[in-house]
């Protein structure tokens, strides 16, 4: 895809910047006098740990809302690797919370939360047309929108300690061979090359998803062919190559002795104290590091993922959304809470308070990308990541990543891992009665 995300996104963000401010101010002034007068109402909100911003800004917004309206938001957090199944179960037995946070995109929304059956339409909300169009589409089914989202597009990088690289005369790699040579040099000098956290259940699989540009170069129209069941992932040689490379890194010790049990949040300290040289994180991680370790200012560099000789930037357009349970006793209150979150001043407050992101998916709010990062990223073409572009991947990511963990431990070969991924996708195609699988 020949597009540069930051140039495009900046134009979008400057468009209509001030068009909704007056409306929002009028809305905010009257909000507390709506159906929210009953201060005994509590809205339950279910989410996973990683969906909740680590900065605490979302809780802050909820507290401010309670001060204005008397409505309490009861946030109920579930571990990342359990939330998808927990939510499905709660929906099936009628015990889902009033508001549900779900990792969805246009391909996985029906599988993850089936909004037509389970969620309230938000089509009449004032803010719908202000939401970035691609995100709006990802939160919709058959043209009806059911969710609201906040974060701008996401991408992942390898961050490295500049001092460690300089000590061993290392430079950022441009291909897999250089990447592996860097890791071998660090390993030979008793430095853990890369921080990895398999126990999280999701982190280690991202490197396979994020280099979709490699696969698309091998197979033109790859996503269309996979989504119409013309080919399987086992037909894409570069997908196997990347799995082989991932297994090699794990078994070569490049992730250190504790990579199976590490928590990803501990990579900040490991990078700051120099016990590891690199970590794999999303945009905004460097600022989070500096919040806790200001002495690292100027000491962190970054590069795109070199797996499979990748030279594109993988983009996740929509990360997740908030949805209202159709069976909630407080639908009007939940809708009003969404209206509050969508006001320009609260969107700005969200962006200002959340150090892990540089933009929100609302074009009227200017981004805060550092100039150096924008210049670096604009060197690369972009590609939509695998789990956002291919059916039956995003919704099954935890199951797929269990296979990858087994592969790291040599319990599966890369070939067996890829075949079982193909089997999972076929099984889902049949279960979901996809016409390209059952037609």
N, C-alpha and C positions, 0 to 999 in steps of 0.2 A: 504494500500500500504506500503510494508515494504521497505522503502527507506529513507535515511537521506539526505535532500536536500542540506545541506551545504557541506558535504563531496563530493557529486557528482558534485555540482556546482563548487567547488574549482578546482577539477581535470579538468573540462571542460575549466575553465578560464585560466589554465596554458597551455592548449593545443594550439598549433599554435600561441603563443603569438607574435612572431616576424616575422611570415611568410609574413605578408602583409605590413610591415612598408615601405620597399623600394618602392613598388608599389604605396603606398599612397603618399609618398613624391614626386615621379615623377608626379603623378596625380595633386597634389596641385600646383606644379610649373607651370603646363600648363593649369590649369583650367580657369584662367582669359582670356586666349587667344582662348577659344572655342566660341560657339555660343552666349556667354554672352556679347559680345562686346557692345551691345546696352544698354547704361546706363539709358535709359528711361523706361526700363521694371520694372513693379511692379508685384510681385506674391502675390495674396491674399491667406491667410491661415485661415480657419475657425476652431474653437475649442470651447470646454466648459471651464469653469473656472478651474475645477480641473485637466483637461488634461495638462494645461500649468504649468510647474514647478514653484512653489512659490518662488524659489530662484532668479528668473530672469535669470538663465543661458541660457535658450533657446533664450530669447531676445538678450542676449549678443552674442551668436553665430550668430544670424541673423544680428546683427550690424557689426560684424567682416566680415561676408560674403559680406555685402553691400560695406564695405571699399575695399575689394579685387576685387569685380566684378562690382560694380555699380548697382547691382540688389537689389531692396528694397523688403523686406518681410512685407506685411501689415497684421498684426495679428488681426483677428476679433473674439472677445470673446463673447460667449452666455452663459447665466446661465445654470448650470448643468441639471436642470430638464426640460429644453426646447430644448437643443441642438439636441438630437436624432430626435425629430419631425421636428425641423427647417431644419436639414440637409436633411431629407427625402423629405420635401416639396421643398427645393431648387433644389434637384436633379430632382424631377418630372417636374419642370417647366424650367429646363435648366439654373438656376441661381446660381449653386453651385460655391464655390471659386475654385481657381486653385489647392489648396492643402487642403485636408480635414483630420482632426484628428478625429478618430472614436474609440470608445470602442468596440473592437471586439475580438473574439476568433474563433476557428474552427467551432463552432456550430452556432454562431450568425452573422458571417461575411456576409452571403448572405442576411439575414434579415435586418441587419443594413445599409449596403452600396451597396450590390449587385455589387461587383466589375467587374464581367464579362460585365455587361451592362454600368457601370458608370466610371470605373477606367482604368488606363494605366497599362499594364503588365510591370513588372520590371525584368523579367526573364533574361535579358541580362546584368544586372548591375554587375559590378565587385565584389561588396560586398555581393552578395546573399549567397554564400557558407560560408561566415564568420559569418553570423547570426546564433544564436543558432537554432538547427534543429527543436525543438518543436515549437519555435516561428515562424520560417519560415513556418512550416506547418499550423499554425493557421492563417497566413496572406495569405494563398493560397487557390485557388479553382481549383479542378481537376488538381493539380500539378503545376499550374502557380501562381507565387507570385505577389501580387499587392501592398503590403505595406512594410513599414520599421518601426521598433520599437527600443526602447532604454532601458527602465527600465528592470531590472532583476525581478525574481519572487517576488510576493507580498504576505505578510501574515499579519494578524491582531492579536493584543494582547490587553489585558487590562493593562494599565499602572497605577501604584498606587503611592501615596505619602507615602514614608517609614516613615516619622515622624508621620503622622496621624495614620498609622497602629500601630506603636509602642506605641503611646499614649493610645490606647485602646486595647493593647495586641492582635492584629490581625495578622494573618499569611495568605499568599496567599492561596486561596481555591483550593481544588482538585476535587470538585464535586459541583453540583448545590445547595444542602442543605447548605454546608458551605458558598457558595457565597451569598445566600440569608440571612443567619445569619449575615454575615459581614455587608451587606447593612442595615439590621434592626438596628444593633448596632450604625452605623454611623447616621442613620436617627433619632434615639432616642436621639442622642446627638447634634442635630441641624446642622449636616454636610450633605450636599448633597452627597450621595454615588457616583453617576456616572453622568458625563456630557453627555448629549445626545442632538442631533440637528435634529429634525424631518423635519423642514422646508427645509433642504437641498434637500430632496426628494429621497435620496439614502442611507444615512448613517445608519439609524435605521434598514434597512432590512438585512444588512450584517451579523448580528449575526445569522440569520436563515440560510443564505447561507453557512457561514464559518464552521459550525459544521457538514458538510456532513459525516464525519467519523462516527458520531452517527447513521445516517440513514443507512449507508452502513453495519454497524454491524447488524442491525435489518434485512435487506433484502440483502442477497448475490446477487451480480450482479445487484445492484440497478440501476445503470445508463443504463445498457443495457436494462433492463426491462422497464424503463421509456421512453427511446428513441425509443423503438420499440412498445410502446403503449400496453405493456402487463399488466401494472398496472398503477394506477393513484397516485398522491401525497396523495390523501385521504386514500389510502391503507397503508400508512406508519405511524404507530402510533406515532413514535418518532417525526415526523414532527409536529404533532398536539401538542405533549407535549411541544416542544420548543416554539411554538406560545403561548401556555397557560402561560408559564413561562415569556415570554416577556410582555404579557399583564399584568400579576401580578406585575411586576416591575414598569411599567408605572403607574398603578392605585394605587400602594402602596406609591407613591411619591419618589421613589428611583432616579428619574431623575431630581428632583427639580421642581419648579413651572413654569419655562420658557422653558421646554424641547421642546415644540412644535415650539417655535420661535427662539431658539438659533441658532447662526452661529457656525459651527464646528471650525472655525479658532480662536474663542475666548476661546477654551479650554486651550490654553497655559497659558493665564493669570489666569484663574480659578484654574488651577493646581498649578501655582506658588504662588498664594496668599492663598492657602489652603481652598478656599471656596467649592471646591469639592475634593473628595478623589481619584477618579479614572476617567479615560477616555478610550474610545475604539478607537484605532488608529493603523495605519499600521507601518511596520518596517521603522525605520528612524525618527519617531516622536520625540524620546527622544533627538536626536541631534539637531533637529529644536528648541525644547524647550530651550536647553542650549545656542543656538545662541542668544536668546533674554533674557534668564534668567540664566546667568552663575552661579548664587548662588544656583541653583538647582542641581548642579553637585553632584552625589552620593546619591541623595535623591529620585530617581525614581526607582521603581522595575516594574516587569511585570509578567504576567501569561497568559496561553492559555485560551480560552473561556470555561467556565464551563457549558454552557447551555446543558441540556440533559445529564449531566455527561460526557461531551466530554473529550477525552484524546488524541486527534490527532491534528496535526497542519494543518489547511486548507491553501492550496497554490493556488494562481492564477498565472498560468504559463505565460500568455500573458495578458497585461493590455490594450493596445490600439495600434493603428498604424496610420501612416501618409500615405495618398493615394493621387494620382494625378488624377484630374478630366479629363476624356477622352475628354471632350469638351473644355478644356483649350486652349487658344491661345498661351500658353507658355510651352508646354510639355517638350521641350528640356531643357529649363531653370530650370524647376522644377526637372527634372531628375538630372541635374548637382548639384542642391542644395542638393538633397538626397545623391549624391556621396560625397559631401563636409562633410555632417553630419556623414557619415559612415567611414570617414578616422580615423585611430587609434588615432591620436593626438586630434581630435575633440571629439571622444568618451571618451577619458581620461579627456578632459576638461569638458565634460558634467558630468561625474561621480564626479570629484573633486569639481565641482561647485554646485552640487545638493545635499544638506544635507538630503533630505527626502529619499534617496535611498542608499543602500550599494553595489549595483552591477548593471551592465548593461547586456543585453542579447547578449553579444558578448564575446565568450570564451577567446579571446586574451587579454582582459582587466581584470586585477586582481581585485577582490572584496575588500571591505574595512569593512567587518563585524567585529565588536568588538569580541574579543575572548570569553568574558563572554556570549555574546548573542549566538554565535555559539555553545558553550558547552551546554547552556540551550536548544536550539532548537533541537540539535542532540539527546536529550533524547526521542523524540517523533517520532512515525510514522507519515507519511503525507498522506493527501487525497486532491484530486483536488476539489475545491469548487463547490457548486451546480450550480452556474450560468455559470461555465466553462465546466461542465461535462454533463449537461442536456439540451436538446432542449427546446426552447421557454420559458426560464427563464431569461437569460441575456438580451435578446432583449426587454423583457417586464418588466424589473426590476422596472421602475418608476411606472408603472401601478400596479404592485404587491405591491409596498411599500405604495401606496395610500391606499390600502386595510388594510395594517398593521397599518397605522396611524388611520384609522377609528376604527380598533380593539382596539387600545390604548384608544380611547375616548369612548369605549363601544357602538359604533354604529354598530359593527359587533361582533359576538362571534368568538372565535378561529375556531370553526367548520365551520362557515359561511365563514370566511376568507380563510381557506384552500380549501373549495369547490369552491370558486370563483377563486382561483389560478388555480385549476384544470380546470375550465371552460375556463380561458384565454389560457392555454396551448392547450386545445382541439381546441379552435377557431383558434389559430395560425397554428396548424397542418393541419387544413382543408384549411385555407386561403393560406398557402404555398404549398398546394398539396403534403404534405408529404405522401409517399406511405403507411406508417403504420397507417395513419389516413383516407386516402381516397381510399386505394387500395382494 
